[in-house]
Structure formats: C-alpha cells, structure tokens
Amino acid sequence: MSEVIDRSLLRLFRKMERAEEDQRIRERKRTPRRARPRCGARTRQGTPCEALAVWDFENDRPRNGRCRMHGGLSTGPRTEEGKRRSQEGARLGGRVSAERRGHDGVGIM
Ligand SMILES: [Zn+2]
C-alpha cells in the first residue's frame, strides 16, 4: 500500500520538476525565429540564400551568419593544430586505424 503511494508521489515530484524546467525555458528571453537573420550566400541563381542562419541557442545569436548548407554548421579546422590533424588524416586515409585493428594497411585503398 505505502509502496503504491511512494511511487505515485515520486511520479508527481518528477512531473513538477519537468514543469519547472519548461517554465525556465519559456521565461528565457530569446530572439524570435522571424527576427533571426537570413544566410545571404549567393546561390546558383545569383540570388541571396533565404534560409535562416544556424542559430546558437546557448548565446542567442547566429553561429557565423550562414545557413546549414552554406558553412553555418562547420567551416573546418581553425587552429594550426586542427589543420595539421586534418591534413594528417587525409594523407593517411584510414591506414592508422587499420594498423590498430591489426591490419597491415595493404589493400585498404
Ligand atoms: Zn544559405
């Protein structure tokens, strides 16, 4: 009997926690979708891209002003170390991980 009550109390408690979280999200000030900037990249038709720029919800601003198709998601490594790692990966083409799996790398590419 008390077990049933315990469980329903727990469920109620979780429900209240969720409601509080929803309230916090709703109260947070953020730029409405219609007020967010467009991508503006030049399309193949020569017109500016009208897609919304990728939005950084944490900071309530666009990531870099471009949409997901025009570099908004990632524009590649920026630091020298990152660029070096990227080039290394392209040069080795999977041979390093093959070695770790016990393959000699021959016949991979
Ligand atoms: Zn775009």
Backbone and ligand atoms as CSV (ligand in chain L), in Angstrom:
chain,resi,resn,atom,element,x,y,z
A,1,MET,N,N,0.839,-1.209,0.000
A,1,MET,CA,C,0.000,0.000,0.000
A,1,MET,C,C,0.868,1.252,0.000
A,2,SER,N,N,1.772,1.350,0.996
A,2,SER,CA,C,2.624,2.545,1.074
A,2,SER,C,C,3.551,2.623,-0.138
A,3,GLU,N,N,3.887,1.459,-0.675
A,3,GLU,CA,C,4.743,1.411,-1.863
A,3,GLU,C,C,4.064,2.108,-3.050
A,4,VAL,N,N,2.764,1.862,-3.148
A,4,VAL,CA,C,1.981,2.479,-4.230
A,4,VAL,C,C,1.987,3.989,-4.060
A,5,ILE,N,N,1.807,4.449,-2.833
A,5,ILE,CA,C,1.800,5.892,-2.553
A,5,ILE,C,C,3.175,6.492,-2.863
A,6,ASP,N,N,4.231,5.790,-2.396
A,6,ASP,CA,C,5.601,6.246,-2.654
A,6,ASP,C,C,5.819,6.467,-4.144
A,7,ARG,N,N,5.384,5.465,-4.927
A,7,ARG,CA,C,5.609,5.547,-6.359
A,7,ARG,C,C,4.846,6.707,-7.000
A,8,SER,N,N,3.596,6.893,-6.575
A,8,SER,CA,C,2.811,7.990,-7.169
A,8,SER,C,C,3.349,9.338,-6.717
A,9,LEU,N,N,3.873,9.396,-5.487
A,9,LEU,CA,C,4.493,10.644,-5.020
A,9,LEU,C,C,5.727,10.965,-5.853
A,10,LEU,N,N,6.520,9.940,-6.105
A,10,LEU,CA,C,7.735,10.106,-6.904
A,10,LEU,C,C,7.384,10.608,-8.297
A,11,ARG,N,N,6.321,10.022,-8.863
A,11,ARG,CA,C,5.901,10.419,-10.202
A,11,ARG,C,C,5.455,11.883,-10.214
A,12,LEU,N,N,4.708,12.253,-9.180
A,12,LEU,CA,C,4.225,13.625,-9.064
A,12,LEU,C,C,5.417,14.590,-8.957
A,13,PHE,N,N,6.398,14.188,-8.163
A,13,PHE,CA,C,7.580,15.019,-7.951
A,13,PHE,C,C,8.323,15.249,-9.260
A,14,ARG,N,N,8.486,14.160,-10.021
A,14,ARG,CA,C,9.170,14.278,-11.320
A,14,ARG,C,C,8.410,15.200,-12.259
A,15,LYS,N,N,7.084,15.089,-12.231
A,15,LYS,CA,C,6.233,15.905,-13.085
A,15,LYS,C,C,6.424,17.387,-12.749
A,16,MET,N,N,6.503,17.698,-11.444
A,16,MET,CA,C,6.688,19.083,-11.006
A,16,MET,C,C,8.043,19.613,-11.465
A,17,GLU,N,N,9.069,18.768,-11.358
A,17,GLU,CA,C,10.408,19.163,-11.806
A,17,GLU,C,C,10.399,19.523,-13.293
A,18,ARG,N,N,9.710,18.669,-14.067
A,18,ARG,CA,C,9.643,18.900,-15.506
A,18,ARG,C,C,8.919,20.214,-15.819
A,19,ALA,N,N,7.838,20.480,-15.093
A,19,ALA,CA,C,7.075,21.713,-15.302
A,19,ALA,C,C,7.934,22.940,-15.002
A,20,GLU,N,N,8.742,22.846,-13.935
A,20,GLU,CA,C,9.633,23.958,-13.583
A,20,GLU,C,C,10.653,24.213,-14.683
A,21,GLU,N,N,11.209,23.127,-15.223
A,21,GLU,CA,C,12.195,23.231,-16.291
A,21,GLU,C,C,11.575,23.898,-17.524
A,22,ASP,N,N,10.347,23.468,-17.879
A,22,ASP,CA,C,9.642,24.061,-19.018
A,22,ASP,C,C,9.441,25.554,-18.803
A,23,GLN,N,N,9.075,25.925,-17.577
A,23,GLN,CA,C,8.844,27.322,-17.239
A,23,GLN,C,C,10.129,28.135,-17.439
A,24,ARG,N,N,11.247,27.579,-16.968
A,24,ARG,CA,C,12.543,28.273,-17.105
A,24,ARG,C,C,12.861,28.530,-18.575
A,25,ILE,N,N,12.610,27.512,-19.409
A,25,ILE,CA,C,12.898,27.657,-20.840
A,25,ILE,C,C,12.019,28.732,-21.458
A,26,ARG,N,N,10.728,28.750,-21.067
A,26,ARG,CA,C,9.807,29.729,-21.634
A,26,ARG,C,C,10.157,31.154,-21.216
A,27,GLU,N,N,10.643,31.313,-19.980
A,27,GLU,CA,C,10.942,32.654,-19.466
A,27,GLU,C,C,12.207,33.258,-20.055
A,28,ARG,N,N,13.115,32.361,-20.522
A,28,ARG,CA,C,14.378,32.866,-21.056
A,28,ARG,C,C,14.110,33.733,-22.287
A,29,LYS,N,N,14.662,34.921,-22.275
A,29,LYS,CA,C,14.499,35.832,-23.415
A,29,LYS,C,C,15.310,35.311,-24.596
A,30,ARG,N,N,14.648,35.203,-25.747
A,30,ARG,CA,C,15.409,34.816,-26.931
A,30,ARG,C,C,14.802,35.452,-28.175
A,31,THR,N,N,15.645,35.606,-29.174
A,31,THR,CA,C,15.223,36.248,-30.413
A,31,THR,C,C,14.215,35.354,-31.133
A,32,PRO,N,N,13.047,35.884,-31.466
A,32,PRO,CA,C,12.072,35.058,-32.187
A,32,PRO,C,C,12.593,34.678,-33.570
A,33,ARG,N,N,12.140,33.530,-34.051
A,33,ARG,CA,C,12.587,32.994,-35.344
A,33,ARG,C,C,12.519,34.026,-36.471
A,34,ARG,N,N,11.395,34.751,-36.529
A,34,ARG,CA,C,11.202,35.693,-37.642
A,34,ARG,C,C,12.190,36.860,-37.583
A,35,ALA,N,N,12.792,37.087,-36.419
A,35,ALA,CA,C,13.727,38.203,-36.291
A,35,ALA,C,C,15.172,37.774,-36.529
A,36,ARG,N,N,15.369,36.462,-36.779
A,36,ARG,CA,C,16.736,35.980,-36.982
A,36,ARG,C,C,17.192,36.249,-38.412
A,37,PRO,N,N,18.488,36.515,-38.587
A,37,PRO,CA,C,18.990,36.869,-39.916
A,37,PRO,C,C,18.988,35.706,-40.902
A,38,ARG,N,N,18.907,36.046,-42.172
A,38,ARG,CA,C,18.984,35.059,-43.253
A,38,ARG,C,C,20.445,34.833,-43.607
A,39,CYS,N,N,20.674,33.748,-44.364
A,39,CYS,CA,C,22.040,33.365,-44.729
A,39,CYS,C,C,22.672,34.379,-45.677
A,40,GLY,N,N,22.008,34.638,-46.809
A,40,GLY,CA,C,22.508,35.650,-47.733
A,40,GLY,C,C,23.609,35.209,-48.682
A,41,ALA,N,N,24.019,33.921,-48.630
A,41,ALA,CA,C,25.055,33.446,-49.556
A,41,ALA,C,C,24.514,33.526,-50.988
A,42,ARG,N,N,25.392,33.706,-51.969
A,42,ARG,CA,C,24.944,33.786,-53.360
A,42,ARG,C,C,24.630,32.380,-53.851
A,43,THR,N,N,23.424,32.210,-54.363
A,43,THR,CA,C,23.003,30.896,-54.849
A,43,THR,C,C,23.356,30.745,-56.318
A,44,ARG,N,N,23.086,29.556,-56.889
A,44,ARG,CA,C,23.378,29.322,-58.297
A,44,ARG,C,C,22.522,30.192,-59.199
A,45,GLN,N,N,21.390,30.654,-58.673
A,45,GLN,CA,C,20.542,31.568,-59.454
A,45,GLN,C,C,21.047,33.002,-59.351
A,46,GLY,N,N,22.030,33.206,-58.473
A,46,GLY,CA,C,22.562,34.553,-58.281
A,46,GLY,C,C,21.811,35.356,-57.239
A,47,THR,N,N,20.774,34.761,-56.674
A,47,THR,CA,C,20.000,35.442,-55.639
A,47,THR,C,C,20.554,35.083,-54.264
A,48,PRO,N,N,20.333,35.950,-53.274
A,48,PRO,CA,C,20.824,35.607,-51.936
A,48,PRO,C,C,20.035,34.446,-51.314
A,49,CYS,N,N,20.724,33.562,-50.600
A,49,CYS,CA,C,20.081,32.436,-49.923
A,49,CYS,C,C,19.161,32.975,-48.833
A,50,GLU,N,N,17.962,32.431,-48.784
A,50,GLU,CA,C,16.967,32.934,-47.836
A,50,GLU,C,C,16.821,32.071,-46.589
A,51,ALA,N,N,17.607,30.998,-46.512
A,51,ALA,CA,C,17.500,30.108,-45.342
A,51,ALA,C,C,17.983,30.828,-44.089
A,52,LEU,N,N,17.451,30.440,-42.931
A,52,LEU,CA,C,17.862,31.052,-41.671
A,52,LEU,C,C,19.288,30.640,-41.331
A,53,ALA,N,N,20.044,31.569,-40.786
A,53,ALA,CA,C,21.404,31.267,-40.345
A,53,ALA,C,C,21.334,30.276,-39.190
A,54,VAL,N,N,22.340,29.398,-39.089
A,54,VAL,CA,C,22.373,28.425,-37.988
A,54,VAL,C,C,22.428,29.185,-36.675
A,55,TRP,N,N,21.518,28.834,-35.765
A,55,TRP,CA,C,21.362,29.598,-34.536
A,55,TRP,C,C,22.082,28.955,-33.363
A,56,ASP,N,N,22.805,29.771,-32.616
A,56,ASP,CA,C,23.464,29.316,-31.394
A,56,ASP,C,C,22.506,29.600,-30.242
A,57,PHE,N,N,21.751,28.573,-29.809
A,57,PHE,CA,C,20.715,28.765,-28.793
A,57,PHE,C,C,21.302,29.127,-27.437
A,58,GLU,N,N,22.502,28.660,-27.160
A,58,GLU,CA,C,23.140,28.969,-25.881
A,58,GLU,C,C,23.360,30.467,-25.741
A,59,ASN,N,N,23.830,31.103,-26.816
A,59,ASN,CA,C,24.190,32.519,-26.740
A,59,ASN,C,C,23.190,33.428,-27.444
A,60,ASP,N,N,22.106,32.837,-27.982
A,60,ASP,CA,C,21.066,33.588,-28.671
A,60,ASP,C,C,21.623,34.504,-29.763
A,61,ARG,N,N,22.436,33.933,-30.615
A,61,ARG,CA,C,22.952,34.675,-31.763
A,61,ARG,C,C,23.348,33.677,-32.850
A,62,PRO,N,N,23.493,34.175,-34.112
A,62,PRO,CA,C,23.884,33.236,-35.165
A,62,PRO,C,C,25.309,32.740,-34.950
A,63,ARG,N,N,25.578,31.493,-35.360
A,63,ARG,CA,C,26.924,30.932,-35.195
A,63,ARG,C,C,27.933,31.754,-35.991
A,64,ASN,N,N,27.680,31.871,-37.304
A,64,ASN,CA,C,28.595,32.656,-38.127
A,64,ASN,C,C,27.848,33.353,-39.258
A,65,GLY,N,N,26.526,33.387,-39.153
A,65,GLY,CA,C,25.731,34.112,-40.132
A,65,GLY,C,C,25.274,33.310,-41.329
A,66,ARG,N,N,25.800,32.070,-41.494
A,66,ARG,CA,C,25.417,31.267,-42.656
A,66,ARG,C,C,24.457,30.143,-42.263
A,67,CYS,N,N,23.712,29.652,-43.266
A,67,CYS,CA,C,22.756,28.573,-43.024
A,67,CYS,C,C,23.497,27.239,-43.005
A,68,ARG,N,N,22.748,26.152,-42.770
A,68,ARG,CA,C,23.383,24.833,-42.642
A,68,ARG,C,C,23.993,24.352,-43.954
A,69,MET,N,N,23.499,24.875,-45.099
A,69,MET,CA,C,24.039,24.449,-46.388
A,69,MET,C,C,25.247,25.293,-46.812
A,70,HIS,N,N,25.413,26.447,-46.192
A,70,HIS,CA,C,26.458,27.369,-46.640
A,70,HIS,C,C,27.513,27.666,-45.578
A,71,GLY,N,N,27.921,26.637,-44.852
A,71,GLY,CA,C,29.027,26.812,-43.913
A,71,GLY,C,C,28.636,27.174,-42.506
A,72,GLY,N,N,27.331,27.168,-42.201
A,72,GLY,CA,C,26.907,27.527,-40.851
A,72,GLY,C,C,27.228,26.461,-39.822
A,73,LEU,N,N,27.239,25.197,-40.243
A,73,LEU,CA,C,27.479,24.121,-39.290
A,73,LEU,C,C,28.952,23.997,-38.956
A,74,SER,N,N,29.805,23.986,-39.953
A,74,SER,CA,C,31.232,23.895,-39.720
A,74,SER,C,C,31.963,24.410,-40.943
A,75,THR,N,N,33.041,25.132,-40.718
A,75,THR,CA,C,33.841,25.587,-41.849
A,75,THR,C,C,35.245,25.018,-41.741
A,76,GLY,N,N,35.369,23.890,-41.037
A,76,GLY,CA,C,36.640,23.205,-40.948
A,76,GLY,C,C,37.501,23.687,-39.802
A,77,PRO,N,N,38.676,23.058,-39.639
A,77,PRO,CA,C,39.554,23.404,-38.525
A,77,PRO,C,C,40.068,24.837,-38.637
A,78,ARG,N,N,40.210,25.509,-37.504
A,78,ARG,CA,C,40.664,26.896,-37.483
A,78,ARG,C,C,42.069,27.046,-36.909
A,79,THR,N,N,42.376,26.228,-35.905
A,79,THR,CA,C,43.702,26.347,-35.290
A,79,THR,C,C,44.730,25.611,-36.144
A,80,GLU,N,N,45.983,25.988,-35.991
A,80,GLU,CA,C,47.051,25.333,-36.747
A,80,GLU,C,C,47.100,23.847,-36.419
A,81,GLU,N,N,46.951,23.523,-35.123
A,81,GLU,CA,C,46.958,22.128,-34.687
A,81,GLU,C,C,45.808,21.363,-35.361
A,82,GLY,N,N,44.634,21.979,-35.415
A,82,GLY,CA,C,43.486,21.337,-36.045
A,82,GLY,C,C,43.708,21.100,-37.526
A,83,LYS,N,N,44.275,22.093,-38.201
A,83,LYS,CA,C,44.544,21.975,-39.642
A,83,LYS,C,C,45.547,20.874,-39.903
A,84,ARG,N,N,46.566,20.787,-39.013
A,84,ARG,CA,C,47.593,19.763,-39.167
A,84,ARG,C,C,46.976,18.365,-39.025
A,85,ARG,N,N,46.132,18.198,-37.991
A,85,ARG,CA,C,45.490,16.902,-37.750
A,85,ARG,C,C,44.617,16.507,-38.935
A,86,SER,N,N,43.898,17.493,-39.489
A,86,SER,CA,C,43.016,17.236,-40.615
A,86,SER,C,C,43.801,16.751,-41.825
A,87,GLN,N,N,44.928,17.429,-42.112
A,87,GLN,CA,C,45.778,17.051,-43.243
A,87,GLN,C,C,46.357,15.662,-43.053
A,88,GLU,N,N,46.787,15.388,-41.805
A,88,GLU,CA,C,47.348,14.078,-41.465
A,88,GLU,C,C,46.326,12.978,-41.761
A,89,GLY,N,N,45.084,13.211,-41.338
A,89,GLY,CA,C,44.030,12.223,-41.556
A,89,GLY,C,C,43.786,11.977,-43.037
A,90,ALA,N,N,43.803,13.062,-43.823
A,90,ALA,CA,C,43.578,12.938,-45.263
A,90,ALA,C,C,44.723,12.184,-45.912
A,91,ARG,N,N,45.946,12.454,-45.435
A,91,ARG,CA,C,47.131,11.826,-46.014
A,91,ARG,C,C,47.141,10.324,-45.731
A,92,LEU,N,N,46.798,9.932,-44.482
A,92,LEU,CA,C,46.863,8.524,-44.101
A,92,LEU,C,C,45.650,7.732,-44.589
A,93,GLY,N,N,44.548,8.395,-44.765
A,93,GLY,CA,C,43.367,7.739,-45.322
A,93,GLY,C,C,42.938,6.457,-44.624
A,94,GLY,N,N,42.950,6.426,-43.310
A,94,GLY,CA,C,42.443,5.268,-42.585
A,94,GLY,C,C,43.480,4.209,-42.276
A,95,ARG,N,N,44.726,4.392,-42.745
A,95,ARG,CA,C,45.737,3.358,-42.520
A,95,ARG,C,C,46.140,3.233,-41.053
A,96,VAL,N,N,46.093,4.362,-40.305
A,96,VAL,CA,C,46.483,4.311,-38.890
A,96,VAL,C,C,45.508,3.463,-38.097
A,97,SER,N,N,44.208,3.703,-38.277
A,97,SER,CA,C,43.230,2.939,-37.513
A,97,SER,C,C,43.230,1.478,-37.942
A,98,ALA,N,N,43.542,1.218,-39.216
A,98,ALA,CA,C,43.617,-0.157,-39.697
A,98,ALA,C,C,44.745,-0.888,-38.972
A,99,GLU,N,N,45.884,-0.183,-38.779
A,99,GLU,CA,C,47.014,-0.751,-38.069
A,99,GLU,C,C,46.622,-1.161,-36.656
A,100,ARG,N,N,45.870,-0.275,-36.017
A,100,ARG,CA,C,45.441,-0.553,-34.640
A,100,ARG,C,C,44.526,-1.761,-34.575
A,101,ARG,N,N,43.822,-2.026,-35.668
A,101,ARG,CA,C,42.926,-3.182,-35.688
A,101,ARG,C,C,43.676,-4.463,-36.064
A,102,GLY,N,N,44.977,-4.316,-36.326
A,102,GLY,CA,C,45.772,-5.486,-36.668
A,102,GLY,C,C,45.858,-5.761,-38.153
A,103,HIS,N,N,45.529,-4.741,-38.948
A,103,HIS,CA,C,45.617,-4.877,-40.394
A,103,HIS,C,C,46.869,-4.140,-40.842
A,104,ASP,N,N,47.573,-4.671,-41.855
A,104,ASP,CA,C,48.816,-4.011,-42.256
A,104,ASP,C,C,48.573,-2.790,-43.147
A,105,GLY,N,N,47.322,-2.532,-43.493
A,105,GLY,CA,C,47.025,-1.334,-44.286
A,105,GLY,C,C,47.099,-1.599,-45.768
A,106,VAL,N,N,47.607,-2.752,-46.192
A,106,VAL,CA,C,47.696,-3.072,-47.613
A,106,VAL,C,C,46.304,-3.459,-48.100
A,107,GLY,N,N,45.935,-2.896,-49.219
A,107,GLY,CA,C,44.646,-3.236,-49.816
A,107,GLY,C,C,43.488,-2.455,-49.243
A,108,ILE,N,N,43.814,-1.417,-48.512
A,108,ILE,CA,C,42.729,-0.604,-47.945
A,108,ILE,C,C,42.210,0.386,-48.985
A,109,MET,N,N,43.129,0.935,-49.784
A,109,MET,CA,C,42.678,1.906,-50.760
A,109,MET,C,C,43.073,1.483,-52.171
L,1,ZN,ZN,ZN,22.450,29.586,-47.210
